[in-house]
Amino acid sequence: MKDDELRDLLSDTVAHVEPRYALDEIRARTTPSKRRWPYAASGGFLAVAASVTAFAVLGNDAPPRATDPASGTSSSPSSSPSPSPSPSQSTPSTSVSATALPAQTVAVYFVGSTPDGPRLYREFRPADGGGISDLEASLVAALTSDPQDPDYDNLWPLTGTVLRSAELVDGTVRIDLGNIGTGEPSTVKGRGLSETDRKMAVEQLIYTAQAAVQERLPVQFIYQGNPVVQVLGVPTSEPLVNGPVLDTLALVSLTTPTEGMVVDNDQPLVVEGAGNSFEGNIVTRVTRPDGTDVLAPIPAIAAMGGNKLFPFEATFDISGLEPGQYVVDSRTDDPSGAGLFHEDNRTIQVVD
């Protein structure tokens, strides 16, 4: 199925999905002592997002520790996670609406279109701070939520798949899913799915889980404590490693601003992201919604080569912009001149 057909399918169908609430069940399986990360629409949330950006968007190198901005200390996944419930103890869980998860901040991957086919883009999302782990919170969001950016898609809500539990055990992330099809589906809810669609959906969960534990660990999909042979037709009997970064992730991904962010024109607009481009060149523009430039584009060098994305930054003086809606767009270089660049953009609201 073509990318634009999948996009239409998702936008038409996901709006009618009404996940049920199961947060209390997930909390009951986790310890009550959990750090809290502050959240504010334009302040604390971005500070928290920046603290985990280095791993969530870069690559397969050994990741830095995530820093808790509230304490200034580093943290790492627990070395002694709570044990999995046995099959006889497990009961099916229902999904949780991402809008019910307001306090933690997690990195969640979604699918977007590029000249090289579907690739993963990452969003930092507010999630629940009431006792569930970052790992479970991020996977709940990946399975049930719509992307904030309308350019991205999420196949998972169409499948009805829910999270039963997720934990780190002996160097492997174990994800226990419910309501999954173990066969080779050609359709979801009567709609056609390509093999690429299904593989990319599985990569969504792998990359999201790895961002949560801050390490490129293998992921084992299980059902009621036992490995499942296939998830959406993708073989999963053995633990899976992530697909190569430069073949799986979009080659440019924005961290800030976030979609719909309100920006004061008294302050510089700082654009941050990660990318991998020809000669390292990433060009960022600020335009009107119709694509008309309102400020001079700013090139930044993000480096190139290697199996990872490199950070870049561009700062704009927006003091001359009238209040209104604008688009921030960052894209890779395209030496061919054929428009084969990767890009990521955000719509922002500028105010006095």
N, C-alpha and C positions, 0 to 999 in steps of 0.2 A: 504494500500500500504506500502511496506517495506521502511525503511529509505533510503537504497541505491537506490531504484527505484525513490523515490522522489528527491534525490540528482541529479540523472541523468536527470530527467525531468526538474528540475529547471536550471541546467547548460546548457541544450540544448535550452531552450526556452527563458530565461530571456535576453540572449544576443541580441535577436531580438526586444525587447521592446524599443520603442523610445518615451518616454513621451514628451508631448508638454509643452511649457513654460507658466506659469500662475502666476509668481511671482508678477507682477504688481497688479493683482487683489487682492491677499492676502494682499499686502502692503497697498492698498487703504482702507482696513478695520481696519488698526492698526494705532496707533499714531506714529508720526515721531520721538519722543524722545525715544531713545533706547540705553542702554549702549553698548559699543563696547568692545569686548574681543580680545586681541592681539593674532595673530596666527603666528607661525613659525614652520617649518617642524619638528624640534626636540627640540624646547625650549618652546615657549609660548603655543603651543597646549597642551603639556603634563602638564604644570602648570595649565591650565584651566581644563583639564580633572581631575586632582587630586583634584581640589576644589569641584567637585560634586560627586566624587567616593563614599564617605561615605554613601550617600543615594542610589545612583543608583545601587549599588551592594549588599547592606546589607539585609534589611528585613523589617518587619512590625513595628519596633520601631519608635517612634517619630523622624523624621529626623532633622539633623542640618541644619542651613541655608547654602545656597551656597555662597561662598565667591568670589567676583570679584577681581582677582589678580591685576587689574589695579588701584584699589582704596583702597584695603585692608578693604573694608566695606562689610557687609553682605547684601543680598537682598532676597526678598521673592515675591511670586506671587502677582500681583496687586489685591487690595481689591475691585476695582471698574472697572471691565473689560468692554470693549465696548459692547453694546448690540448686540444680534444676529440680522441679517437681517430677516425681516418677509418673509414668503413664497413668497409673491408677489414681494418682492424686490430681492430675491435670484436668481442668475443665475448660471448655472453649471460651475464649475471650471475644468481646466485641470491640469494634474499632472506636477511636476517640476523635472527635472533631478537633482539628488544630486550633480552632478559635477558643477552645476551652483550655489552652495551655499557655498561660500568659507570662511566666516569670523567668525560666531558664532561657539561655540562648544556645541554639544548636545549628550546625551546618547541615543543610538538606540539599540533595542533588535532584535536579529535574532534567528533562530532555528538551533540547531545542534544535532547530534546523541550522545547518552550516553548509557551505559548498561541498564538504566532504561527507555529507549525510548527517543523520542524527548524532548529536554529541551531548555530553552532560554539562550543565551549568549549575552553579552552586548559589544557594541563597542562605543567608543567616536568618533564622526564624526565632521569634520568642516561643518558648515552650513552657512546660509546667515546672514549677519550683517546689512542689509539695511532696517530695519524697521519692519520685521515680528517678532512675538514672538518666544521665545524658544519652546513653546508648538507646534505652527504650524510648525516651522522649523524641529523639531524632527519627527513629524508625516509625513511630506512630505518625509523625508528621509526613514522612515519605510515603507511607501507605495510604493515608486518608486525606491529605490536604491538597488544595489547589495551589499552584505557584502564585506568588505575589506578582511576578512579572508576567504580563499577558503573552509574551513571546515564548514562554516555556509551556511544556505539556507534562501531564502525569497520567500514565496508564493505570496505575495501581487501583485507584478508586473504582474503576470499571470492573475489576476482577472480583471485588468483594473480599479480598484477602485481608486478614486481621493479624495483629501481633498478639501472641500468647505470652511470650517472654523473650528476653535477649540477655546474654551474659558473656563474659570473657572467661574461658576455661582452658587452662594449660596452653596459652598462646593461640587459641582459636576462638573467634567470635561465633557463638552458637545462637542462631535466630530461629525460634520456634514459631511457625506460622500456622494459622487456622484458615479453613475455607479455601485452600489452594487446590488447583487442578494438578494432578500428578501425571496426566497424560500429555499428549502433544496437541495443544489447542490450535485450531486454525482460526477460531473466532472467539471473541469475548462479547457476551450479550448480543450475539448475532452479527457482530461486525468483524471484518477480516483483519488479521494481524500478520505482519511479515515476521520472518525469523529475526531480522534486525531489530524490530520493535521489541520483541520478547527478550532478546539478549540485552538490549539497552535497559529494559526495566529491571532485570536482575542486577546489572551493573549499578543502577541507582542505589539499590540497597547495600551493595558491597561498599561503594565509595562513601555512602552516608554512615555506615557502621564504622568504617576505618577512621573517618573524621572524628567520630565521637570518642573512640578509644585512643586517638592520636598516634596510631601506628598502622603500617601496612601489614595487617595480619590476615591470614586466611579466614574465610567465612564458611561455616557449615550450616546449611538449611536443614531443619529437622521438623518433625511433626510428632507430637506427644512423646518427645524424647528420642526419637529414632530418625536417622537420616532419610530424606526423601529422594527418590530416584530422579525426579524432574520437578522443576518449578517453571510454569509457563512453557513447558516443552524444552527447557534448557537443562542438560544433565547436571545433577547436583548431588549425586551419591557420595562424592568425595568433597572435601573442603575446596573452595574456589579462591584463587587469588584474583586481584583486580586486573582488568584489562590494561594494556600499556597506556600510560597517561596521554601521550600525544596521539593515540588512536581512539581514545575514549572521551577525553574532555575537550570542550571547545577551547580553541587556542587563545582566546581572550575572555576574561571573566571579571566583572566589576565587583568590588567589595562595598565601596561607598561612592556616591550616594546610593541609598536604597530606593526602591520603586515608590513613588509618591511622596518622597521626602520634602518637607518644607524647609526652604533655605532662605536665610536673611541676607539681603544684598549689601548689608553693612559689613559682612564677613567674607573672606575669600572662600571660594568653592574649591575644596580639595577632592580630587578624584583619585581613587586608589583601586588597584586591581592586580591581576597577574596575567601573564601571557607568554607566548613563544612565537616569534615572528621572524621573517626574513630580515637579517641584519639587526634583529632585536627591536625593530622600529614599531611602536604602537602609537597611533595618532588619535588624539581625543578632541572632539568637537562639542560645542554647545550650540544648539540650533533651536529654531522655532519648531512646533509640531509638523510643519510642512517641509522641514529639512533645510530651511534657509539659515545659513550661518549668522550668528549674532556677535560672535567673538572670533578672533583669530585662532585656528586650530593649534594645538600644542603637541609636538612630537615628544615621545619619551623612549628611552632605550630600556627594554626589559630583558635584553640578552637573548640568545638563541642556542639551539643545540641541547643535548642532554634530554633525558626522558622526564622533563618536568616543566612547569610554568615558572616564570620569573616575575617578581614584583615590579610594578611601575607606579608612577605618581605624576599627576599634572595639577597645577594650581591656577585657577582663573580669578581675575579681578572682576566681580560681577556688580560693582557699585553703580555702573551705568545702565544696568538692566531694569526695565520697568517691571513691576509686579505682574506675574502671569505664569503660564505653563511653558516649560522648556524641556528639551531632550538632551541628555548627556550621552554621547556615543563614542565608544572606543573600538578601534578596529586594527587588525594586523595589516602589515604591508602586503601589497600584491604586485610583485615585479612583472607578472604577465600582463597586467593592464586589463584583464578580462573580468574584473569584479569578483575574483575568487578569494575574497578576504573573509576571515572570521570577525564577528563583531558582537558586542554586548552593549545594551543601552538601558537607560533609566529615564523615566519621566519625572521631573521635579516641579515643585511649585515655589517660585521666587516671591518673597514678600519684602515690604519695607521694614 
